[in-house]
Amino acid sequence: MQQLNAQKDSNAWIMQTWAAFFLSIGMTTTGIICLPVDFWTKGFMGMGLGFSVASTFSLGKTQRDLYESTRLTSKIEEAKVEQILSQHGVLK
């Protein structure tokens, strides 16, 4: 059976994604704090930022789970085909 290699990200890529995440959150938060509006408007925008970040993580996790489930399904189907072929002597 053909093994699918797990994709590994480099440490540099992981560092860059975390740095970009914290930089973007920090800059957006600073922008909200420095706005010349009242506290309630800043609070509302801060809540919007929080919900946007949380929904982005949820969406990313959902997409990853869907991708991994299709990979598992294709591995199971491939194993079934190999078993059938080996039973009928095609692979011998």
Biotite code that builds the C-alpha atoms (Angstrom):
import biotite.structure as struc

atoms = struc.array([
    struc.Atom([0.000, 0.000, 0.000], chain_id="A", res_id=1, res_name="MET", atom_name="CA", element="C"),
    struc.Atom([1.266, 3.459, -0.857], chain_id="A", res_id=2, res_name="GLN", atom_name="CA", element="C"),
    struc.Atom([1.915, 5.551, 2.235], chain_id="A", res_id=3, res_name="GLN", atom_name="CA", element="C"),
    struc.Atom([0.830, 9.180, 2.183], chain_id="A", res_id=4, res_name="LEU", atom_name="CA", element="C"),
    struc.Atom([3.481, 11.292, 3.837], chain_id="A", res_id=5, res_name="ASN", atom_name="CA", element="C"),
    struc.Atom([2.275, 13.789, 6.390], chain_id="A", res_id=6, res_name="ALA", atom_name="CA", element="C"),
    struc.Atom([3.038, 17.318, 5.277], chain_id="A", res_id=7, res_name="GLN", atom_name="CA", element="C"),
    struc.Atom([5.355, 19.060, 7.717], chain_id="A", res_id=8, res_name="LYS", atom_name="CA", element="C"),
    struc.Atom([5.636, 22.825, 7.887], chain_id="A", res_id=9, res_name="ASP", atom_name="CA", element="C"),
    struc.Atom([9.018, 24.388, 8.514], chain_id="A", res_id=10, res_name="SER", atom_name="CA", element="C"),
    struc.Atom([9.739, 26.154, 11.789], chain_id="A", res_id=11, res_name="ASN", atom_name="CA", element="C"),
    struc.Atom([10.220, 29.404, 9.862], chain_id="A", res_id=12, res_name="ALA", atom_name="CA", element="C"),
    struc.Atom([6.729, 29.134, 8.363], chain_id="A", res_id=13, res_name="TRP", atom_name="CA", element="C"),
    struc.Atom([5.166, 28.393, 11.755], chain_id="A", res_id=14, res_name="ILE", atom_name="CA", element="C"),
    struc.Atom([6.986, 31.375, 13.308], chain_id="A", res_id=15, res_name="MET", atom_name="CA", element="C"),
    struc.Atom([5.907, 33.642, 10.449], chain_id="A", res_id=16, res_name="GLN", atom_name="CA", element="C"),
    struc.Atom([2.238, 32.682, 10.759], chain_id="A", res_id=17, res_name="THR", atom_name="CA", element="C"),
    struc.Atom([2.209, 33.266, 14.526], chain_id="A", res_id=18, res_name="TRP", atom_name="CA", element="C"),
    struc.Atom([4.070, 36.573, 14.139], chain_id="A", res_id=19, res_name="ALA", atom_name="CA", element="C"),
    struc.Atom([1.621, 37.726, 11.455], chain_id="A", res_id=20, res_name="ALA", atom_name="CA", element="C"),
    struc.Atom([-1.320, 36.724, 13.642], chain_id="A", res_id=21, res_name="PHE", atom_name="CA", element="C"),
    struc.Atom([-0.113, 38.612, 16.713], chain_id="A", res_id=22, res_name="PHE", atom_name="CA", element="C"),
    struc.Atom([0.995, 41.614, 14.659], chain_id="A", res_id=23, res_name="LEU", atom_name="CA", element="C"),
    struc.Atom([-2.377, 41.913, 12.933], chain_id="A", res_id=24, res_name="SER", atom_name="CA", element="C"),
    struc.Atom([-4.331, 41.531, 16.183], chain_id="A", res_id=25, res_name="ILE", atom_name="CA", element="C"),
    struc.Atom([-2.044, 44.006, 17.938], chain_id="A", res_id=26, res_name="GLY", atom_name="CA", element="C"),
    struc.Atom([-2.252, 46.602, 15.186], chain_id="A", res_id=27, res_name="MET", atom_name="CA", element="C"),
    struc.Atom([-6.030, 46.298, 14.894], chain_id="A", res_id=28, res_name="THR", atom_name="CA", element="C"),
    struc.Atom([-6.436, 46.558, 18.668], chain_id="A", res_id=29, res_name="THR", atom_name="CA", element="C"),
    struc.Atom([-4.170, 49.627, 18.740], chain_id="A", res_id=30, res_name="THR", atom_name="CA", element="C"),
    struc.Atom([-6.212, 51.172, 15.929], chain_id="A", res_id=31, res_name="GLY", atom_name="CA", element="C"),
    struc.Atom([-9.448, 50.578, 17.820], chain_id="A", res_id=32, res_name="ILE", atom_name="CA", element="C"),
    struc.Atom([-8.018, 52.037, 21.042], chain_id="A", res_id=33, res_name="ILE", atom_name="CA", element="C"),
    struc.Atom([-6.723, 55.159, 19.261], chain_id="A", res_id=34, res_name="CYS", atom_name="CA", element="C"),
    struc.Atom([-9.990, 55.905, 17.467], chain_id="A", res_id=35, res_name="LEU", atom_name="CA", element="C"),
    struc.Atom([-11.469, 59.286, 18.427], chain_id="A", res_id=36, res_name="PRO", atom_name="CA", element="C"),
    struc.Atom([-14.838, 57.784, 19.419], chain_id="A", res_id=37, res_name="VAL", atom_name="CA", element="C"),
    struc.Atom([-16.549, 57.012, 22.710], chain_id="A", res_id=38, res_name="ASP", atom_name="CA", element="C"),
    struc.Atom([-15.931, 53.897, 24.812], chain_id="A", res_id=39, res_name="PHE", atom_name="CA", element="C"),
    struc.Atom([-19.049, 52.050, 23.640], chain_id="A", res_id=40, res_name="TRP", atom_name="CA", element="C"),
    struc.Atom([-18.073, 52.303, 19.985], chain_id="A", res_id=41, res_name="THR", atom_name="CA", element="C"),
    struc.Atom([-14.581, 51.014, 20.779], chain_id="A", res_id=42, res_name="LYS", atom_name="CA", element="C"),
    struc.Atom([-16.112, 48.170, 22.794], chain_id="A", res_id=43, res_name="GLY", atom_name="CA", element="C"),
    struc.Atom([-18.416, 47.250, 19.926], chain_id="A", res_id=44, res_name="PHE", atom_name="CA", element="C"),
    struc.Atom([-15.520, 47.203, 17.457], chain_id="A", res_id=45, res_name="MET", atom_name="CA", element="C"),
    struc.Atom([-13.427, 45.170, 19.903], chain_id="A", res_id=46, res_name="GLY", atom_name="CA", element="C"),
    struc.Atom([-16.215, 42.601, 20.203], chain_id="A", res_id=47, res_name="MET", atom_name="CA", element="C"),
    struc.Atom([-16.391, 42.432, 16.413], chain_id="A", res_id=48, res_name="GLY", atom_name="CA", element="C"),
    struc.Atom([-12.655, 41.809, 16.277], chain_id="A", res_id=49, res_name="LEU", atom_name="CA", element="C"),
    struc.Atom([-12.930, 39.059, 18.898], chain_id="A", res_id=50, res_name="GLY", atom_name="CA", element="C"),
    struc.Atom([-15.778, 37.316, 17.105], chain_id="A", res_id=51, res_name="PHE", atom_name="CA", element="C"),
    struc.Atom([-13.959, 37.600, 13.763], chain_id="A", res_id=52, res_name="SER", atom_name="CA", element="C"),
    struc.Atom([-10.840, 35.960, 15.199], chain_id="A", res_id=53, res_name="VAL", atom_name="CA", element="C"),
    struc.Atom([-12.858, 33.173, 16.875], chain_id="A", res_id=54, res_name="ALA", atom_name="CA", element="C"),
    struc.Atom([-14.882, 32.440, 13.741], chain_id="A", res_id=55, res_name="SER", atom_name="CA", element="C"),
    struc.Atom([-11.701, 32.382, 11.647], chain_id="A", res_id=56, res_name="THR", atom_name="CA", element="C"),
    struc.Atom([-10.212, 29.721, 13.922], chain_id="A", res_id=57, res_name="PHE", atom_name="CA", element="C"),
    struc.Atom([-13.451, 27.718, 13.766], chain_id="A", res_id=58, res_name="SER", atom_name="CA", element="C"),
    struc.Atom([-13.547, 27.936, 9.980], chain_id="A", res_id=59, res_name="LEU", atom_name="CA", element="C"),
    struc.Atom([-9.915, 26.880, 9.681], chain_id="A", res_id=60, res_name="GLY", atom_name="CA", element="C"),
    struc.Atom([-10.449, 23.900, 11.991], chain_id="A", res_id=61, res_name="LYS", atom_name="CA", element="C"),
    struc.Atom([-13.590, 22.852, 10.123], chain_id="A", res_id=62, res_name="THR", atom_name="CA", element="C"),
    struc.Atom([-11.821, 22.979, 6.754], chain_id="A", res_id=63, res_name="GLN", atom_name="CA", element="C"),
    struc.Atom([-8.881, 20.971, 8.133], chain_id="A", res_id=64, res_name="ARG", atom_name="CA", element="C"),
    struc.Atom([-11.247, 18.365, 9.604], chain_id="A", res_id=65, res_name="ASP", atom_name="CA", element="C"),
    struc.Atom([-13.096, 18.034, 6.277], chain_id="A", res_id=66, res_name="LEU", atom_name="CA", element="C"),
    struc.Atom([-9.803, 17.593, 4.421], chain_id="A", res_id=67, res_name="TYR", atom_name="CA", element="C"),
    struc.Atom([-8.516, 15.002, 6.881], chain_id="A", res_id=68, res_name="GLU", atom_name="CA", element="C"),
    struc.Atom([-11.783, 13.050, 6.775], chain_id="A", res_id=69, res_name="SER", atom_name="CA", element="C"),
    struc.Atom([-11.613, 12.783, 2.982], chain_id="A", res_id=70, res_name="THR", atom_name="CA", element="C"),
    struc.Atom([-7.987, 11.614, 3.239], chain_id="A", res_id=71, res_name="ARG", atom_name="CA", element="C"),
    struc.Atom([-9.023, 8.921, 5.745], chain_id="A", res_id=72, res_name="LEU", atom_name="CA", element="C"),
    struc.Atom([-11.930, 7.853, 3.548], chain_id="A", res_id=73, res_name="THR", atom_name="CA", element="C"),
    struc.Atom([-9.673, 7.538, 0.504], chain_id="A", res_id=74, res_name="SER", atom_name="CA", element="C"),
    struc.Atom([-7.127, 5.524, 2.545], chain_id="A", res_id=75, res_name="LYS", atom_name="CA", element="C"),
    struc.Atom([-9.867, 3.120, 3.666], chain_id="A", res_id=76, res_name="ILE", atom_name="CA", element="C"),
    struc.Atom([-11.169, 2.744, 0.104], chain_id="A", res_id=77, res_name="GLU", atom_name="CA", element="C"),
    struc.Atom([-7.629, 2.157, -1.183], chain_id="A", res_id=78, res_name="GLU", atom_name="CA", element="C"),
    struc.Atom([-7.035, -0.514, 1.471], chain_id="A", res_id=79, res_name="ALA", atom_name="CA", element="C"),
    struc.Atom([-10.287, -2.270, 0.486], chain_id="A", res_id=80, res_name="LYS", atom_name="CA", element="C"),
    struc.Atom([-9.277, -2.287, -3.187], chain_id="A", res_id=81, res_name="VAL", atom_name="CA", element="C"),
    struc.Atom([-5.839, -3.680, -2.323], chain_id="A", res_id=82, res_name="GLU", atom_name="CA", element="C"),
    struc.Atom([-7.410, -6.399, -0.201], chain_id="A", res_id=83, res_name="GLN", atom_name="CA", element="C"),
    struc.Atom([-9.760, -7.406, -3.017], chain_id="A", res_id=84, res_name="ILE", atom_name="CA", element="C"),
    struc.Atom([-6.928, -7.433, -5.537], chain_id="A", res_id=85, res_name="LEU", atom_name="CA", element="C"),
    struc.Atom([-4.681, -9.506, -3.265], chain_id="A", res_id=86, res_name="SER", atom_name="CA", element="C"),
    struc.Atom([-7.487, -12.033, -2.653], chain_id="A", res_id=87, res_name="GLN", atom_name="CA", element="C"),
    struc.Atom([-7.895, -12.552, -6.376], chain_id="A", res_id=88, res_name="HIS", atom_name="CA", element="C"),
    struc.Atom([-4.193, -12.934, -6.984], chain_id="A", res_id=89, res_name="GLY", atom_name="CA", element="C"),
    struc.Atom([-3.769, -9.826, -9.082], chain_id="A", res_id=90, res_name="VAL", atom_name="CA", element="C"),
    struc.Atom([-0.968, -8.429, -6.939], chain_id="A", res_id=91, res_name="LEU", atom_name="CA", element="C"),
    struc.Atom([0.954, -11.728, -6.632], chain_id="A", res_id=92, res_name="LYS", atom_name="CA", element="C"),
])
